[in-house]
């Protein structure tokens, strides 16, 4: 793994394996569109910008994973590759649904949460006079639904998941580290 962006304690940090959730999220989207059985899925702690809300699948340590099961009794082939700017996942298998069946995914905003009031914190790693600002984010609760159509007629709506994304407070970090001053030492020598 290389260093890339990851969420940690309400902030974005560089971490080994950061960004791997884009792979699990892409696989998750292929799996739900193929209507395979999802057995484990977690949303991110904060909203992500590369996929619609509630369509993400986070992976973290041993406490967040994405797992699915082939519940079709037919073979499923997974093709995955990278382009210069995209992760691509294709699932191939035998169609088990009747002709004329289509699905549509829809996410619904259930709730918005404003972040707490902005705060300032002293930071001994920043020089005096320097500041860094962590921008605030709203929190959200979304639900993802699968709408099943037969020959263009809506037959069923099924909730796939509920995702809660935490708000992030604005924090202004104010530097307290003293600048190192260099003093030129002078030497006096006496000749006798």
Phi, psi and omega in degrees: 000155175244168177287135176202171184296136177213156177271134177211119178052043175081008177230165176263127180229160172278129181215151176294129182089357176301142181092347181295339178295338176294329177288311180296324178294318179295318176297317179303315180295323176293319181295315182289329177287331176278354180060038172276164185276120176273124181257340177205129178204136176233142173277169176287163178287329176231159184296144177253160186255003185257003178203157179299150177305141179076002177253014180262159177221104184276149173232133179205120177048226178252011183249350174226127181213165173241125179223146176217167184230137174281102183259023185261349187061019176231158179290144175234131180252129180254123174247130180218137178202168179250140167257189180296337183221006184221151167263131181239132174229125174241136175249132179239138178187181179277133179292125181253353181265156180293153177301145179090356179272130174225160176232157177222137177260139180220130175255146181236130175285124181259322186202145173243143178233125177284148176289162175297166179301148179299149178227161174244142178224141177283142182228110182287354178269346177261144178291152175307135181092343177271147175223152172229137182243127171268117185288145181283154174227143173286157173261155183218154169234124181234154170237142178249130182239147172253123176257125182257125179244143171238117183052042176084358182256127179295122182251333187200145173234124185237129176285128180269315180199168170235132181234134178243122180249125184287148173285162176234127181285145173285128178235128174255115178270128183247125183293139178236359183285129179286139176290139178285131179254139178257129177247136180274123179273143179246142180245136177248128176242144179247130177262138178246000000 
